[in-house]
Amino acid sequence: MPDTTTTSAVSSAATAVLPGRAAAPGTDRDRTVRIALIVLGLSAAAAAPFVLYPVFVMKVLCFALFACAFNLLIGYAGLLSFGHAAFFGGAAYVTAHAAKVWGLDPALSILLGTGFAGLLGLVFGALAIRRQGIYFAMITLALSQMIFFLALQMPFTGGEDGIQGVPRGMLFGVIDLNRPLAMYYFVLAVFLAGFVLIWRTVHSPFGQVLKAIRENEARAVSLGYRTERYKLLAFVLSAALAGMAGGTKALVFQLASLTDVTWQMSGEVVLMTLLGGMGTLLGPVVGAAFVVMLGNYLAATSLPVPVVIGAIFVVCVLVFRRGIVGELAHRLRSRPSRDR
Amino acid sequence: MHDTILEAVELTKEFKGFTAVKGVNLRVRRGTVHALIGPNGAGKSTVFNLLTRFLPPTAGRILYKGRDITAMKPADVARLGLVRSFQISAVFPHLTVLENVRVALQRRQGNSFHFWRGEATLHALHDRAAALIEAVNLAPWTGHTAAELPYGRKRALEIATTLALDPEVMLLDEPLAGMGHEDIERTAALIRRVAADRTVLMVEHNLSVVADLSDTITVLRRGEVLAEGPYAEVSRNAEVMEAYMGAGTDGAGHA
C-alpha cells in the first residue's frame, strides 16, 4: 500500500512541523484523513464535469459555498441567522445587473455582488448582533424580508421575472465562460477561494477568539474581548461569502430571481448545514450536495419535495444530531480510544 | 488612602422590587487578599457582578485606582486589569488546555481580528502558555480539551487563564466550590502563590481557607455589610456568629 505510506509520511512530517498540535490524541490520524480527503475531493471536483451534468455540479458548488459561509456563522460563532437569503439573493441581483446592464467582467460582477452582500451584512449585523438566540434569528429574518420586498418592488430587479438572460461573458476578457468546461472551472475556482478563506478564518487568531466566544461568551468578555465586534466581523464575512455564492449562481443560471431572496432559501441553507454537520468544514459541502441532489431526484417523481426533506430533517435531528460529516468524524475519532 | 485599588461607594442593586445589594461600601487595599463571605443570598455574587460590570448597579459608584468605572463595559474593565472568574467553572470546553490559556494571551498580541493569518502566528505564545499551565500543574493535560478535565483541574485551568492576563486585581468567585479535599489544598496554595504580587478579592464559603488566606474579610448579610476586618476580629463579632447560626467560626464547616 504505497499510497498509505506516503500519506502517513506527509502527515508525520506535518506533525513534526507543528509541534503544538502533536500532543493532542488522534491528531495524527485526523491529519492523514484530512490530506486524503483533500486529494480525493480535488480530483473528484476536477473530474466531475466529465461524469456529471456540469450545471448540476456548479449548482452544488454554489450552494456548498453558501452553506459553508452560513456555517462560519453558526458553527464557529454560534449565531443562527435566518436571513442569509438576503445576502445570497441580493448579491445575485447585483452581479446580474453588473454583468447584464453595465456589461462588466464576470469576476468583477461577482466581486460587486460580494461587496454588496458584505455591506448589507454590516447593516444587518450592526442591528442584530446585540440580541441573542431566537431574537437574533428573528431580526435577521425580518430584515431579509425587507430585502425580499425591495427585490419585488424595485425597477432594476425585474419584479416577478427577475433578471433573465445574464451573460456569462469573457473572464478577464480572454476566457469565454459560455464554454461549459471553462465556466465549470471558474465556478470551482470561486468555490475553492471561498472555502480556503473560510478554512483560514477558522484556523486564524480571529477564529480562535470566535470559538472562545461560541463556547463561553461571558468568559471571553471577562478576558477583555469586546465580543460584539468579533461577532460582527464574522457576520460580515459570512454575508460576503454568501453573496459570492449568490453572485456566482446568477452567472451559472444566467438568472437572478425572487427565489434566491425568499425566506425558504434562508431555511434551505440552515437545513444543508445541519444535515451535513455544522461546525465541521466539510459538512456544509456534503449537506448542500445532498439537498441539491435530492431536489433534482425528487423533481422527477411525484413525491412532494418539502415533505421528504422535512422528514429527513426530523430524522437527522433525532438520530444523528452532529450531521453526516459530524457523525462520521465523531466515529473516526472515538474508535482508537475504544480499541485501547 | 492611596493604597485603595478598588472601591465601591454606596453600591445598590435592585431586581424588580427586591434589593439584592444595599448601600455597600467596600475598600480593597492594594496587594491584599480580601474575602467576601456571608450566608446564601447575602448578595456576594451580585457584588462581584457589579464590580466587574457584568451587572449594572441601580445606584452607587465603583472606583478602580481612583477612576470611576461605573459606566464602563465589562470587556473594558477587564482590559484595565480587573479580571474575574466565575462561580461555575468558566473554561472553553472544546478548546484544548493550551488553547484556553493561549486565547487569553492572544489579545495583547493585537492580531485577534486577523482572519487571514495562520494559526502559526499564535505559536509564539506557546512558551508563555506552557509556563502558566506548568504553574497550575496541568502540564500533562496540555493537549486535552478542557471538557476532559476533572472538575478541580478545570478550576486550575481557569486560574491559569486569568493569570495569563497578568491582572492587577483578580476576582475569584468561589474558587473552591465543589472541590475535593486534595484539590482544595492545591488550589488554596495556588491562590496564595498568585496573591504574592497582586490583589485578590474572592467570594468563598470555605471558612478555614478564608481564615488562612485573607488579610481582610467583609461579611455580607441580606445585601448589607455586617462586619469588616481581619478574620480574628470578624469571627468574634456576635452578629456574624448569629448570621452563621452558630456554625463553628473555627472554620471547619461550610457556611
Interface residues (C-beta under 8 A of the other chain):
Chain A: L18 G20 A22 A23 A24 P25 T27 L197 R200 T201 H203 S204 P205 F206 G207 Q208 V209 K211 A212 E215 N216 A218 R219 A220 V221 S222 L223 G224 Y225 R226 T227 R229 Y230 L233 L237
Chain B: T52 F54 K73 P74 A75 D76 A78 R79 V83 R84 S85 F86 A90 V91 F92 P93 H94 L95 T96 L98 E99 R102 V103 A104 Q106 R107 Q109 N111 S112 F113 H114 F115 W116 R117 G118 E119 A120 T121 L122 H123 H126 T142 G143 H144 T161 L165
